[in-house]
Amino acid sequence: MRTGEFYADSLRTMGLNVERFEYRNIIFQAFDLGGQTTFQEIWPDYVRLSGAVVFVVDCSRPEDFEESKTALYKALPDIPEKAVLLIAANKADISGVDPYVLLLKHFDLYDIQQKGRFRAVNIFHMSAKTGSNLYQAFDWLIETMTGEIILPTINIHNVCIYQTESGLLVGSSSTNSNHGHLMEDPSLITSMFSAVNTFAQASLGAGVREILMKRSESAGDDEVSDNYKLVRVEEADFSVILIVEESDSMRKSVQIGKDLVLWTRMHFPDFDIKPEIVDSSEIHGYLQMKFPNDLAKASI
């Protein structure tokens, strides 16, 4: 982040390094703390001063996950309330580990989010060597801390609208720019509803808004992102989940999700227990009218 280059001879942090760097006109004062048990004793003195904590996990060493989780949970009480917690799942380029598994199985981040202590919690798989997802993670960090939308245009691949309390599907849509009509990608649709189910069954807190979803092998090449992500906006009556690119702005996605909730309310002025399913072409038509620059372009 400081130099824009990878140094193969970088050494492990021993104790404390203090770095100052600029990214997107934001000055970061960073305390780089060694992760060894001996140095964990000094963590509280620095995390108490921080508006954001980046907790780096070595994905290539799953045998150390439990030790990493213990260290994280030990540090949690010292992180200021309303701070931002970013889990950096590093070395994802060589590990083959799905960071979503890390999220669910090893670090219980849902539990952390439900307690509502932090402004936001998120996990990014990344590689400090290749730079993959490094800048996307810091874009999210800046958006969350400042409220600024870093990337004004996102790529909507699909939308799912459902009743919040009952979980009943209200409607979904996907776009195909080649033919001008709707296209259903079975792997995408299946993954989407599986993830929606995960959201519903976990009874997540309002702070849980983002979840990573692997792109299928048949999805085609994409220079923007390796994966999809789902962004959820939940209101008392209706909830919206958008499938966007992994690197897209969550804040912009949430704004569009809130707009779709309002649109759904107007569509069902006499809200009852079981509204009819909205035709997918109607959802697509609204997206095309209101957010034409944000509809994903189908691969040619």
C-alpha positions as CSV (number, residue, x, y, z in Angstrom):
1,M,0.0,0.0,0.0
2,R,2.9,2.4,0.8
3,T,5.1,1.7,-2.3
4,G,2.9,0.0,-4.8
5,E,5.5,-2.8,-5.2
6,F,5.9,-6.3,-3.8
7,Y,9.2,-7.1,-2.0
8,A,10.1,-10.7,-1.9
9,D,12.6,-10.2,0.9
10,S,10.1,-8.6,3.3
11,L,10.6,-9.9,6.8
12,R,8.0,-10.7,9.4
13,T,7.1,-7.8,11.7
14,M,9.0,-8.1,15.0
15,G,7.2,-6.0,17.6
16,L,6.0,-2.7,15.9
17,N,6.4,-0.9,12.7
18,V,4.8,2.5,12.2
19,E,3.9,3.5,8.6
20,R,2.2,6.5,7.1
21,F,0.8,6.3,3.5
22,E,-1.8,7.9,1.3
23,Y,-4.5,6.2,-0.7
24,R,-7.3,8.0,-2.5
25,N,-6.4,11.3,-0.8
26,I,-6.8,9.6,2.6
27,I,-3.7,9.7,5.0
28,F,-3.4,6.4,6.9
29,Q,-1.4,6.2,10.1
30,A,-0.8,2.5,10.4
31,F,0.6,0.5,13.4
32,D,2.0,-2.7,12.0
33,L,1.9,-5.1,15.0
34,G,3.7,-8.4,15.1
35,G,1.4,-11.4,15.4
36,Q,3.6,-13.6,17.6
37,T,2.3,-14.4,21.1
38,T,5.1,-12.3,22.7
39,F,4.1,-9.2,20.8
40,Q,0.3,-9.6,21.3
41,E,0.8,-8.0,24.7
42,I,1.3,-4.6,23.1
43,W,-1.7,-4.8,20.8
44,P,-4.2,-3.1,23.3
45,D,-2.1,0.0,23.4
46,Y,-2.5,0.6,19.7
47,V,-5.9,-0.9,18.8
48,R,-7.5,1.4,21.4
49,L,-6.3,4.4,19.3
50,S,-7.5,3.0,16.0
51,G,-10.6,3.7,13.9
52,A,-10.1,0.6,11.9
53,V,-8.3,-2.8,12.5
54,V,-7.0,-4.9,9.7
55,F,-6.5,-8.5,11.0
56,V,-4.3,-10.5,8.6
57,V,-4.7,-14.2,8.4
58,D,-2.3,-16.5,6.5
59,C,-4.6,-18.6,4.4
60,S,-1.7,-20.9,3.4
61,R,-1.5,-22.2,7.0
62,P,-4.9,-23.5,8.0
63,E,-3.3,-25.3,11.0
64,D,-2.9,-21.8,12.6
65,F,-6.5,-20.7,12.1
66,E,-7.5,-21.6,15.7
67,E,-4.5,-19.7,17.1
68,S,-5.4,-16.7,15.0
69,K,-9.0,-16.8,16.1
70,T,-7.9,-16.9,19.8
71,A,-5.7,-13.9,19.2
72,L,-8.5,-12.0,17.4
73,Y,-11.1,-12.7,20.2
74,K,-8.6,-11.7,22.8
75,A,-8.1,-8.3,21.1
76,L,-11.8,-7.6,20.5
77,P,-12.5,-5.9,23.8
78,D,-9.8,-3.3,23.2
79,I,-11.1,-2.3,19.7
80,P,-13.1,0.9,20.1
81,E,-16.8,0.8,19.6
82,K,-18.0,1.7,16.1
83,A,-14.6,0.9,14.7
84,V,-14.3,-1.0,11.4
85,L,-12.9,-4.6,11.4
86,L,-11.4,-5.9,8.2
87,I,-10.2,-9.5,8.1
88,A,-7.5,-9.8,5.4
89,A,-7.3,-13.5,4.3
90,N,-3.9,-13.2,2.7
91,K,-2.0,-15.6,0.4
92,A,-5.3,-16.7,-1.2
93,D,-3.4,-17.0,-4.5
94,I,-1.6,-20.1,-3.2
95,S,-3.8,-21.5,-0.4
96,G,-6.9,-22.7,-2.3
97,V,-8.9,-21.8,0.9
98,D,-12.3,-20.4,0.4
99,P,-12.4,-17.2,2.6
100,Y,-16.1,-17.7,3.1
101,V,-15.4,-20.9,4.9
102,L,-13.0,-18.9,7.1
103,L,-15.8,-16.5,7.8
104,L,-18.3,-19.1,8.8
105,K,-16.4,-21.9,10.4
106,H,-13.2,-20.5,11.9
107,F,-13.8,-16.9,13.1
108,D,-17.6,-16.7,13.8
109,L,-17.8,-13.3,12.3
110,Y,-21.6,-13.6,12.3
111,D,-21.4,-13.7,16.1
112,I,-19.2,-10.6,16.1
113,Q,-21.6,-8.8,13.8
114,Q,-24.7,-9.7,15.7
115,K,-23.4,-8.1,18.9
116,G,-23.4,-4.9,17.0
117,R,-20.3,-3.5,18.6
118,F,-18.5,-2.5,15.4
119,R,-19.6,-0.2,12.6
120,A,-18.9,-2.9,10.1
121,V,-17.1,-6.2,9.8
122,N,-15.9,-7.7,6.5
123,I,-13.5,-10.3,5.1
124,F,-11.5,-10.0,1.9
125,H,-9.4,-12.8,0.4
126,M,-6.3,-11.2,-1.1
127,S,-2.7,-11.5,-2.1
128,A,-0.1,-9.0,-1.0
129,K,2.2,-10.5,-3.7
130,T,-0.2,-10.0,-6.7
131,G,-2.2,-7.1,-5.2
132,S,-5.4,-9.1,-5.8
133,N,-8.3,-7.5,-3.8
134,L,-5.9,-5.4,-1.7
135,Y,-7.2,-2.1,-3.1
136,Q,-10.8,-3.2,-3.1
137,A,-10.5,-4.0,0.6
138,F,-9.2,-0.5,1.3
139,D,-11.9,1.0,-0.9
140,W,-14.4,-0.7,1.3
141,L,-12.6,0.5,4.4
142,I,-12.7,4.1,3.2
143,E,-16.4,3.9,2.1
144,T,-17.3,2.5,5.5
145,M,-15.4,5.0,7.5
146,T,-16.2,8.2,5.5
147,G,-19.5,7.4,3.8
148,E,-18.0,8.3,0.4
149,I,-18.8,6.2,-2.6
150,I,-15.4,5.3,-4.1
151,L,-16.7,3.5,-7.3
152,P,-19.9,5.2,-8.5
153,T,-20.8,2.5,-11.0
154,I,-21.5,-1.1,-10.0
155,N,-22.4,-4.2,-12.0
156,I,-25.8,-5.7,-11.2
157,H,-26.0,-9.3,-12.3
158,N,-29.2,-10.2,-10.5
159,V,-31.7,-9.1,-8.0
160,C,-33.7,-11.1,-5.5
161,I,-36.6,-9.5,-3.6
162,Y,-38.4,-11.3,-0.8
163,Q,-40.7,-10.8,2.2
164,T,-38.5,-10.3,5.3
165,E,-40.6,-12.0,7.9
166,S,-41.8,-15.0,5.9
167,G,-38.9,-15.3,3.5
168,L,-41.3,-15.7,0.6
169,L,-39.8,-14.8,-2.8
170,V,-41.3,-11.7,-4.4
171,G,-39.3,-11.6,-7.5
172,S,-35.9,-11.9,-9.2
173,S,-34.2,-10.7,-12.4
174,S,-31.1,-11.2,-14.4
175,T,-30.0,-9.4,-17.5
176,N,-28.7,-10.3,-20.9
177,S,-27.4,-7.4,-22.9
178,N,-26.9,-9.5,-26.1
179,H,-30.5,-10.3,-26.7
180,G,-32.3,-7.6,-24.7
181,H,-34.3,-10.1,-22.6
182,L,-33.9,-12.0,-19.4
183,M,-31.3,-14.8,-19.1
184,E,-31.2,-17.4,-16.3
185,D,-27.8,-18.7,-15.4
186,P,-28.6,-21.9,-13.5
187,S,-25.4,-21.9,-11.4
188,L,-25.9,-18.2,-10.6
189,I,-29.6,-18.6,-9.7
190,T,-28.9,-21.7,-7.5
191,S,-26.0,-20.0,-5.7
192,M,-28.1,-16.9,-5.1
193,F,-31.0,-18.7,-3.5
194,S,-28.7,-20.9,-1.5
195,A,-27.0,-17.7,-0.1
196,V,-30.4,-16.1,0.5
197,N,-31.3,-19.1,2.6
198,T,-28.1,-18.8,4.6
199,F,-29.0,-15.2,5.3
200,A,-32.5,-16.1,6.5
201,Q,-31.6,-19.1,8.6
202,A,-28.8,-17.5,10.4
203,S,-31.1,-14.7,11.7
204,L,-28.3,-12.2,11.1
205,G,-28.1,-8.7,12.6
206,A,-28.7,-5.7,10.4
207,G,-24.9,-5.1,10.1
208,V,-24.4,-8.3,8.0
209,R,-24.8,-7.0,4.5
210,E,-22.2,-8.7,2.3
211,I,-21.3,-12.3,1.4
212,L,-18.9,-13.7,-1.1
213,M,-20.0,-16.2,-3.8
214,K,-17.8,-18.1,-6.1
215,R,-18.1,-17.6,-9.8
216,S,-18.8,-20.8,-11.7
217,E,-16.2,-22.1,-14.2
218,S,-18.5,-21.5,-17.1
219,A,-19.1,-17.8,-16.1
220,G,-16.4,-16.7,-18.5
221,D,-13.4,-14.5,-18.1
222,D,-13.8,-11.2,-16.3
223,E,-11.0,-8.6,-15.8
224,V,-12.9,-6.8,-13.0
225,S,-13.4,-9.5,-10.5
226,D,-12.9,-13.2,-9.8
227,N,-16.1,-13.7,-7.9
228,Y,-19.6,-12.4,-7.3
229,K,-20.8,-11.0,-4.0
230,L,-24.2,-10.6,-2.6
231,V,-25.3,-7.4,-0.8
232,R,-28.3,-7.5,1.3
233,V,-30.6,-4.6,2.3
234,E,-33.2,-5.7,4.9
235,E,-36.3,-3.6,5.9
236,A,-39.2,-4.6,8.1
237,D,-41.4,-5.6,5.2
238,F,-39.2,-6.4,2.2
239,S,-35.6,-7.3,1.7
240,V,-33.4,-7.1,-1.4
241,I,-30.3,-9.0,-2.3
242,L,-28.2,-7.8,-5.2
243,I,-25.5,-9.9,-7.0
244,V,-22.7,-7.6,-8.0
245,E,-19.0,-7.9,-8.7
246,E,-16.8,-8.7,-5.8
247,S,-14.9,-5.4,-6.2
248,D,-18.1,-3.2,-6.5
249,S,-19.0,-0.6,-4.0
250,M,-21.1,-2.0,-1.2
251,R,-22.4,1.5,-0.3
252,K,-23.7,2.1,-3.8
253,S,-25.2,-1.4,-3.8
254,V,-27.0,-0.7,-0.6
255,Q,-28.4,2.6,-2.0
256,I,-29.8,0.7,-5.0
257,G,-31.2,-2.0,-2.7
258,K,-33.0,0.6,-0.6
259,D,-34.5,2.1,-3.8
260,L,-35.7,-1.3,-4.8
261,V,-37.4,-1.8,-1.4
262,L,-39.3,1.5,-2.0
263,W,-40.2,0.4,-5.5
264,T,-41.5,-2.9,-4.2
265,R,-43.6,-1.1,-1.5
266,M,-45.2,1.0,-4.3
267,H,-45.8,-2.1,-6.3
268,F,-47.7,-3.7,-3.3
269,P,-49.6,-0.7,-1.7
270,D,-52.0,-3.2,-0.1
271,F,-49.3,-5.4,1.4
272,D,-50.7,-8.8,2.5
273,I,-49.4,-12.0,3.8
274,K,-48.5,-13.4,0.4
275,P,-48.0,-10.9,-2.4
276,E,-47.9,-12.2,-6.0
277,I,-44.6,-12.8,-7.6
278,V,-43.3,-9.8,-9.6
279,D,-42.6,-10.6,-13.2
280,S,-38.9,-10.7,-13.8
281,S,-39.2,-8.5,-16.9
282,E,-40.8,-5.8,-14.8
283,I,-37.9,-5.8,-12.3
284,H,-35.4,-5.7,-15.2
285,G,-37.4,-2.9,-16.9
286,Y,-37.2,-0.8,-13.7
287,L,-33.5,-1.4,-13.3
288,Q,-32.9,-0.5,-17.0
289,M,-34.8,2.7,-16.5
290,K,-33.4,3.8,-13.1
291,F,-29.9,2.3,-13.1
292,P,-28.9,1.8,-16.8
293,N,-25.2,2.3,-16.2
294,D,-25.2,-0.3,-13.4
295,L,-26.5,-3.3,-15.3
296,A,-23.8,-5.9,-15.9
297,K,-22.9,-6.5,-19.5
298,A,-23.2,-10.1,-20.6
299,S,-20.0,-11.8,-21.9
300,I,-19.9,-12.0,-25.7
